[in-house]
Amino acid sequence: MAQLYFKYGAMNSGKSIEILKVAHNYEEQDKPVLIFTSGIDDRNEIGYVSSRIGLKRKALPIYEESNIYDVVKFCEQRPHCVLVDEAQFLNKEHVLQLTKIVDDLDIPVMGFGLKNDFQNELFEGSKYFLLYADKIEEMKTICWFCARKAIMNLRVDERGKPVYKGEQIHIGGNDAYYPVCRKCHVNPPL
């Protein structure tokens, strides 16, 4: 029986590389997958899953008006698994479409993303994954500044100074965000 999985972690916890690994494992056994990613993440071109270690793969971009369920249901070749990168950027309707893929089409769905933003608030997609997922797993990484487990994301400006106010979504990598522990989020040693 298929299930909805949510694998979350702070920046730099290996979420994108894990998607690429899972896709490889399925495809090595001749089991096709469908990979989706947010259409707003344009760090390495729209419609690509890119890891910090340099691996990159084409994916179907998800936009506000996208119907993921219809894409999967009417796909020419039925996938054995649906993989979603940057799941935090999805909306409630997208997550509900993913639950329908699991429940009605009996296809497992694995979403990967951040749980919380730089102000330690849940993203919409993450909130609904946490509410609807059958299985939830934290992907761990260490704080940028100390040896504690990173559970938050610290946004920094172009001078490397902490930012605690602003729009929830600001696309960036190591130039804009650090994975940090709670202590270093409040008082970063910058």
Disulfide bonds with the S-S distance in Angstrom:
none
